[in-house]
Amino acid sequence: MEVPIETPSTTAQKQEVARRNADSYFVAWEKRTALVEQQVTAESAARDAKTARLRALRLAKEAVDKEAGILDKDSKRLTKKRALPIKA
């Protein structure tokens, strides 16, 4: 059985193939990383928008409750109007 002798051109070809494979993996990794960063940015923006919307709703509700006299003057806690228990 003969062992093939590698010529410089064969070695260079193998190195080129290895470099292209490494480059293709690196490019794919960069694309995935960019996609994940876009998703994270989109999720963050959506979360910020939701938080702003909920805050605006809460502030509007507190303003309405304050006008109706439901909120305590000293705190933002709602006062519960409890019905008196019926004693039999």
N, C-alpha and C positions, 0 to 999 in steps of 0.2 A: 504494500500500500504506500503510495507516494503522498507526501505532504506537499500541498501546493505552496509555492513560494510567492509571497505577496510582493508585488512590484510597487514602486512609489505611487503609481497612478491608482492602483487598487486601494491602497491605504488612504490616499487623498479622497477617493470616491466614498469610502466608508466614513471618513470624517465628515464629509459634506452631508451625507445622509443623516448621520447622527446630529449634526448641527441643525439641519432642517427639521428633524423630529423635535429637538429641544425647542426650537423657535415656534413650532406649531403648538406645542404644549403651553409655552409662555404666552402666546397670543390668545389662546383659548382662555387661559387663566385671567389675563387682563380683561377680556370681554366679560367673563363671569363677574369679576370684581366690579367693573363699571356698572353692570346690571344690578348688582346687589346695592351699590351705592345709590343708584337712582331709586330703587325700591325703598330704601331707608329714608331718603329725602322726601319721597312722596308720602310715606307713612307719617313722617314727622310733620309735614305740612298739613295733612289731614287731621292729625291729633291736635295741632295748634288751632286749626279752624274750629274743630269740635269744642275745644276748651273755651275759645272766645265766644262761641255761640251759647254754650251753657252758662258762662259767666254773665253774659248779657241777659239771658232769661232769668237767672237768679236775681240779678240786680233789679230788673223790672218787677219781678214778683215781690221783692223786699220793699220796693217803693209803693206798690199797690197795698201791701199789707200794712205798711207804716201809715198810709193815708187812712186805712180802715181801722187803725188802732189795734191791730192784732199783735204787732211787735212791741216788746218792752222798750221803754225809752233808753234804758241803760245798756241793753245788749241787743244782739241781733237774733236772739232766740225767740221762737214763737211761744206765745202764751196759750196754753190749752184751756179752753173753756170746758170745764167738766160739769156734767150734770150731777146734781145731788142724788145720792142713792135713795131709793124709795124704801122706807122702813115699814114693814107690815106688822 
